[in-house]
Amino acid sequence: MAHEADPSLGADAPPADEPRGEKSRARARLQAAMDEQKRSFLRMVSHELRTPLNSILGFSEILSAELYGPLGAAQYKDYAAIIHGSGQKLLKLVNQVLEIARLEGRTMDFDPRPESVEAALDDVLPMLKPDLDARGLVVEVADRAALPLVLADPRGLRSVLFQLLHNAAQFSPDGGHIRVAACTQGRRVEISIVDEGEGVDPAQVQRLMAPFEQGENALTRKSEGAGLGLPIADLTCKAMGGRLKLSAAPQKGLRAVVRLPAAT
């Protein structure tokens, strides 16, 4: 007796006897190809945007400085400064998107080595000084001379600290304090950065780790940026064999804890 074809199976359905392992590998290859396509697109767009942005920044600087003579009306100089500031913000976003693409695609080379947390902070804090001073923010580092060594990529460690300190500064009230501490816990080093901002609902914390998310409290909605700092810090920690954990509560600020291998 002939059997009717199962209508639930499409014409392109794989043979019933196809090994499950082969189908899983095929799906994995397809997903990998799609991911690589997405990363290639992001890299292409990011690089193509940099060339005109560099021109915008360069020529707006020339106009602002009136290098080849006065512009005439004072408003022109103000407009040139606005163009330059907007270009800088856009270039920062492009660089962040490119870094996300590289981290997700695992195309960044990390060279873990014993690194001093103190030395990394000494490199990062001067970059944040103008913003900190402008708002009267103070960064307090506990037991600075006793900060431990971690096993981390030098650039990666500084990127993580910069992103977390910048985030803490962005959401701290004027005149607030940002507290940094580090200690060894077994085979790990824990670096904590705590701000005095409004904090967020604990249910929103996970969203902060996703690119282009900022949470839902009033302070974060008013902030500038695409919400890429924390995702970059998270992906960089993972690439170095560590992890980033956030904890928060409304009106109690945000606590970021980086766990990295201790240097032995």
N, C-alpha and C positions, 0 to 999 in steps of 0.2 A: 504494500500500500504506500502511495506517495505521501510525503509529509508536506504540509503547506509551510511556506517561508514565514518566519516570525516577523510580523510587520514592525516590531520595535527596533529591528536591525536595519540600518541604512545601507545603501549600496556600497558605501565606502567602509563599512565595518570590517575590522581585521578578522582574519580566520580565527575560529574558536580555539584552534590548537596553537596559536601564536604564543610563545612564552611570555609570561607576565613581565619578566625581567627585561626583555627586549622592548616592550611597549613603554616601560618606565624610562629606559635609557633614551628612547626616541623623544619622549616628552621632555626629558631633561635637556637633550640637545636643542630642541625647539625653543625652550625657555631661555637657554644660554644664548642662542642666536638673537632672540628678541631683546634680551638685556643688553647685548653688545651693540645692537642697532640703536637702542635708546642712548647708550653712553656715547656712541660715535656722533649721534645727532647733537647731544649736549656739548661735546667737545668742539664740534664744528661751529655751532652757533656762538659759543663763548669766544673762540678765537677770532671769528669774523667780526664780532662786536668790538673787540679790543682795538683794532686798527682805527676805525672812525672815532672811537672814544679818546684815543691818544691824541688825535688831531684836535678834537674839541677842547681837551684839557690844555694842550699846548698853545693854541691860538687864543683861547680865553685868558690865559696867563699873560700873553703879550698885550692883549687889549687892556686888561686890568692895570698893567704896569705902564700903559701908554708908551711903549718902547719906541715907537716910530713917530711920536708926537701926540698932542692932545686930541681926544676924541670929539670934543665940542661940548655938548650938553652933559651935565654931570650924571644924568640917568644912564647913559651908555656904559659908564664905568661900573655902575651898580649892576646893570644887567649882565655885564661880562663876569662879574663876581658870582652872580646867581648861576650862570651857565657853568662856570667852573665847579662850584659846589655840587650842582646836580650831576655833573659828569663824574665827579669823584664817587658819589653815592652809587651811581649806576655801575662804575667800574668795580667797586667793591662787591656788588651783587653778582656781577659776572664771574669774578674770581671765586666767590663762594660756591656758585653753582658748579663751576669747573672742579673745585675741590671735592664737592659731594660726589660728582660723577666718577672722579678718580678713586675715591675711597670705596664707593659701592662696587666699582669694577675691579678693586684690588690691584690697581695699576701703579700704586705708589710704593716705592721701595723704602722699607724701614730697616734701620740698622740699630737694634737694641744694644745698649752699652751702659755701664754704670754712669749715672747722671746725678748731679747734685740738685736737689729741689731749690736750695738757696740760690745757686748760680742761675737757675732757670728763672726764678722770680726777679733776680737782679737784671735780667735781660728784658723781661716782660713789663715790669712796672714803669720804666721810663716811657714806654710807648703809650701808656695809659695816663701819664701824668697830666697832660693838658686838660683832659676831660675831668680827671679827679680834682685838679686844682680849681677848675672853673665852677665846680659845684660844691667845693668844700668837703669832698669825701676823703676819708682816712682809711688806709689799708693797714690793719694790724696783723703782724706775723708773729705767732707764738713761738717762743724758744728758737729764734732765727738761727743762732749758731749751732743748734743741735738738730737741725733738719736732716733727715736721713738721705741716703742714696737710693735711687730706684734704677731698675733695669728698663731703659726706655730709649727710643730714638730721640736724639737731641731736638730736632725740629718738631717732632710730634709732641713731645712733652711741652715745649713752649707754646705750641698751637693750642693745646688743651687748656693750659693755664690762662693764656690770653683770652680765649673765648669765654671761659667761665668768669674771669675777673671783669671782662667787658660787660657780660650779661648782668653780673651783680651790681656794677656801677650804674648800668642803664636803669635798673629798677630800684635803686636805693634812693631814699629821700635826700634832698640837699642837706649837707652837713652830717650825713650818716656815716656809719662805720662798716667796713667789710673785714671780716675776721678770717684769717688763713691759719691753718694748723696742719701738721703732718706728723705721723708716728708709724712705727713698725708694728705690724700685727702678724706674728709668725713669719711666713714667707712673703707676706704682702706689705706694701706701704699704703697707708690711707692718707690722702690729702683732702682736707675739707675746706670749702669756701662758703661762708654764710653771710647773707646780706640782711638788711633791716627793712626791706621793701614790704609791700602789701601782701606778698605771698600769693598763692593760688589755692583753689580748692584741690584737695588730694586727688579727686577724680580727674582733674585736668593735667596732672603731672605727666602722664604718659604721652599726651598730645605734644608737650613741649619737646619731646625727643624726635618728633616727626618733622621733616622739612616743611617749611612754609606755615607752620602752626605756631601760635603764640599764647594759647590759653584764652580764658574768657573774662579775666577780671578787668576792671576799668583801666588800671595802669598799663597793662600790656596792650590793650586796644589802642591806647594813645601813642605807644612807642613806634619809632621808625624801624625799618628793617623788615626782612622777609622771614625772620625766625629760623635762620640757618646756623647760628652760632652753637647752640646746644647739640643739634644733630651732628655737626662737624666734630665737636668734642667727643661725642658718644662713639662715632665710627672710628675716630683716631684711637681712642682708648682700646676698642676691640681689636684694631689692627696691631696694637702693641701687646696684646695678650692680657689686657686689663678690662675694666668695666667702669661705667659711670652710673651712679645712682642719685636720683633726686628725691628730696622729701620736702614737703611744704604744708603750710596751714594758713588760712586767711589771717592777715594782720601779723604774721610771725615770720615773714620773709621766706627765702628759699635756701635750702642747704644742698650743696652739691658735694658728693664724696667720690673721689677718683681712687680706684684700687688698681695698683700696678705691682708687678713682681719686684721684690726687694733685691738689691744688688748684694751678692754674697762674695 
